[in-house]
């Protein structure tokens, strides 16, 4: 899956990942390969991602929006 995390100021992450865990309005949720299409709002919390073949990376956000479609994940985050 390809993940893009951007803020109004800059790009925080761009690359291939195995999983993404996000702080959703109704609780934390994960996106894995071949996830159904989804658009969701995010609340203040941590984004956890696991790059392909790498160690987990964490980003703290103050909210935002995520869209997942055809293994392309876009996160527009408030930092």
C-alpha positions in Angstrom: 0.0 0.0 0.0 1.2 3.5 -0.6 0.8 6.1 2.1 1.0 9.9 2.0 0.8 12.0 5.1 0.7 15.7 4.6 0.1 18.8 6.7 -0.7 22.3 5.4 3.1 23.1 5.9 4.8 20.0 4.5 4.9 16.3 3.7 5.5 14.1 6.7 5.7 10.7 5.0 5.5 9.1 1.6 6.1 5.4 1.0 5.0 1.8 1.0 3.6 0.5 4.2 2.3 -2.8 5.6 -0.2 -1.2 8.0 -1.4 2.1 9.3 -3.2 2.7 12.6 -5.2 5.9 12.9 -7.0 7.8 15.7 -10.6 7.9 14.3 -13.5 9.9 15.8 -15.1 6.6 17.1 -11.8 5.0 18.1 -8.5 3.8 16.7 -8.6 1.7 13.5 -6.1 0.0 11.2 -5.9 -0.1 7.4 -4.3 -3.2 5.9 -3.7 -4.2 2.3 -6.9 -4.5 0.2 -9.0 -2.5 2.8 -12.4 -1.4 1.6 -12.6 2.2 0.4 -13.0 4.6 3.4 -13.1 8.3 4.2 -12.9 9.2 7.9 -12.2 12.1 10.2 -9.3 11.9 12.6 -9.0 13.2 16.1 -6.0 14.2 18.2 -3.7 11.2 18.7 -1.0 9.1 17.2 -0.6 7.7 13.7 1.3 4.4 13.7 2.7 3.0 10.5 4.9 0.0 9.6 7.0 0.6 6.5 7.6 -2.5 4.3 10.6 -4.2 5.8 11.1 -1.5 8.4 10.4 -0.5 12.0 7.2 1.2 13.2 7.1 5.0 12.9 4.8 7.3 14.9 3.4 10.8 14.1 1.3 12.9 16.6 -1.6 14.7 14.9 -4.3 17.1 16.2 -6.9 15.8 13.8 -7.5 15.5 10.1 -9.0 13.3 7.4 -8.0 10.0 5.8 -9.0 8.5 2.5 -8.2 4.9 1.4 -9.0 3.7 -2.1 -7.3 0.9 -4.1 -4.4 0.5 -1.6 -3.6 4.3 -1.8 -3.9 6.0 1.6 -4.0 9.8 1.9 -3.9 11.5 5.2 -4.4 15.3 5.5 -3.3 16.0 9.0 -3.4 19.0 11.4 0.0 19.0 13.1 
